Amino acid sequence: MAASLRAEVLKCFRCLHRTRLKVFTNDQAAMDAARLKINSEFRKYQRISNQETIMELVKFGNQAEEILRTSVVQASPVAENTFRLQITTETFMYNNTPYRG
């Protein structure tokens, strides 16, 4: 594997882990599950040597990181029928109206 391609793979790997830590702050179970999933997916494709395939996988990893960073919102219960949302500045909100159930 070319050095620049290897650097791209490592950059994607690190970026996914940084995003995992940011998105799942204060949720150890989710952080652990995400860590295991990221590591297992990279390990699963570790033996691939075709550069085009590797670039496609890096592209897929970068897309997954963007979705994780912009679409995942965590909710934790604070009282009966009341939840606290952990929303970051990068979280994309489709509709900014409060939910009224």
RODO-2510 file (C-alpha; in nm, 4 decimals, decimal comma):
residues 101
     n   res          X          Y          Z
     1     m     0,0000     0,0000     0,0000
     2     a     0,1329     0,3436    -0,0895
     3     a     0,2379     0,5659     0,1993
     4     s    -0,0196     0,8355     0,1165
     5     l    -0,2985     0,5772     0,0972
     6     r    -0,1933     0,4316     0,4317
     7     a    -0,1994     0,7825     0,5772
     8     e    -0,5558     0,8320     0,4468
     9     v    -0,6689     0,5063     0,6093
    10     l    -0,5124     0,6031     0,9434
    11     k    -0,6615     0,9527     0,9199
    12     c    -1,0084     0,8038     0,8657
    13     f    -0,9576     0,5589     1,1539
    14     r    -0,8492     0,8336     1,3943
    15     c    -1,1264     1,0678     1,2815
    16     l    -1,3916     0,8006     1,3457
    17     h    -1,2549     0,7402     1,6947
    18     r    -1,2406     1,1131     1,7766
    19     t    -1,5976     1,1558     1,6581
    20     r    -1,7044     0,8527     1,8623
    21     l    -1,5594     1,0107     2,1767
    22     k    -1,7306     1,3421     2,1081
    23     v    -2,0720     1,2039     2,0133
    24     f    -2,0985     0,9483     2,2932
    25     t    -1,9565     1,1597     2,5772
    26     n    -2,0720     1,0285     2,9169
    27     d    -2,2090     0,7056     2,7649
    28     q    -1,9437     0,4422     2,8246
    29     a    -2,1503     0,1556     2,6827
    30     a    -2,2057     0,3394     2,3527
    31     m    -1,8392     0,4446     2,3369
    32     d    -1,7270     0,0852     2,3882
    33     a    -1,9707    -0,0517     2,1314
    34     a    -1,8638     0,2081     1,8741
    35     r    -1,4958     0,1381     1,9429
    36     l    -1,5465    -0,2343     1,8903
    37     k    -1,7414    -0,1764     1,5682
    38     i    -1,4851     0,0651     1,4224
    39     n    -1,1951    -0,1638     1,5099
    40     s    -1,3669    -0,4774     1,3779
    41     e    -1,4585    -0,3108     1,0463
    42     f    -1,1015    -0,1901     0,9902
    43     r    -0,9654    -0,5302     1,0906
    44     k    -1,2094    -0,7062     0,8553
    45     y    -1,0708    -0,5194     0,5531
    46     q    -0,7084    -0,5173     0,6683
    47     r    -0,5837    -0,7580     0,3984
    48     i    -0,7258    -0,5702     0,0986
    49     s    -0,4534    -0,4504    -0,1342
    50     n    -0,6481    -0,3087    -0,4305
    51     q    -0,6000     0,0685    -0,4104
    52     e    -0,9371     0,1508    -0,5676
    53     t    -1,1167    -0,0697    -0,3155
    54     i    -0,9233     0,0878    -0,0299
    55     m    -1,0159     0,4377    -0,1494
    56     e    -1,3833     0,3345    -0,1674
    57     l    -1,3644     0,2013     0,1878
    58     v    -1,1981     0,5234     0,3095
    59     k    -1,4721     0,7238     0,1370
    60     f    -1,7342     0,5061     0,3084
    61     g    -1,5618     0,5556     0,6452
    62     n    -1,5552     0,9317     0,5988
    63     q    -1,9259     0,9305     0,5106
    64     a    -2,0006     0,7214     0,8202
    65     e    -1,8057     0,9697     1,0342
    66     e    -2,0041     1,2615     0,8905
    67     i    -2,3353     1,0880     0,9595
    68     l    -2,2258     1,0020     1,3119
    69     r    -2,1115     1,3589     1,3752
    70     t    -2,4158     1,5345     1,2278
    71     s    -2,7081     1,2972     1,2846
    72     v    -2,6672     1,1186     1,6174
    73     v    -2,8418     1,2769     1,9119
    74     q    -2,8368     1,1125     2,2515
    75     a    -3,1240     1,1366     2,4957
    76     s    -3,1008     1,0592     2,8646
    77     p    -3,3985     1,0494     3,1008
    78     v    -3,4112     1,3212     3,3664
    79     a    -3,7691     1,2693     3,4899
    80     e    -4,0801     1,0836     3,3876
    81     n    -4,1567     1,1733     3,0241
    82     t    -3,8645     1,4177     3,0222
    83     f    -3,5340     1,3670     2,8420
    84     r    -3,2182     1,5705     2,8075
    85     l    -3,0773     1,5762     2,4541
    86     q    -2,7067     1,5989     2,3891
    87     i    -2,6904     1,8113     2,0760
    88     t    -2,3656     1,9490     1,9380
    89     t    -2,3133     2,2515     1,7168
    90     e    -2,2587     2,0133     1,4263
    91     t    -2,5812     1,8218     1,4755
    92     f    -2,8063     1,8825     1,1786
    93     m    -3,1625     1,9471     1,2836
    94     y    -3,4195     1,8810     1,0133
    95     n    -3,6983     2,0568     1,1952
    96     n    -3,6296     2,2892     1,4833
    97     t    -3,9805     2,2726     1,6308
    98     p    -4,0281     2,1140     1,9706
    99     y    -4,1927     1,7748     1,9825
   100     r    -4,5370     1,7831     2,1368
   101     g    -4,6646     1,4326     2,2038
***
